[in-house]
Amino acid sequence: MTDGVAIARGALVLMRMVVFGLTLGITLISFQAYRKRPSERLQYAFVGFAFISMGVAITSVITQLSAGEVNPFEQVFFQMAETIPFIIGFAMLYVSLYR
C-alpha cells in the first residue's frame, strides 16, 4: 500500500512539472510573438500567461507546504494566495482578447 502511495505522489509531481513546463512554453511563445510584433494586445497576452505560469508554480509549492497539519485560517490564506495570480492572468488575457 505504501509503495502505491509513493508511486502516485511521484506521478503527481511529474504531472505538475509537465503542466508548469507547458505554461512556461506558452509564456515564452507569447513573449516571442510580442518581441516580433510589439502590440498592446500581445503585451497583455504575455503578461497574462506569465501570471498563469506563476499561479501554477505557486499552486504546486503551496500544495506541498500545506500537506501537513494546517489550521483553517492558514488553509484559506494559502488558497487565496494561489488564486490571485490566476485572477490577474485570466483578466489580462481577457483584456488582450477584447481590447
HELIX and SHEET records of a PDB file:
HELIX    1   1 THR A    2  LYS A   36  1                                  35    
HELIX    2   2 GLU A   40  LEU A   65  1                                  26    
HELIX    3   3 PRO A   72  TYR A   98  1                                  27    
END                                                                             
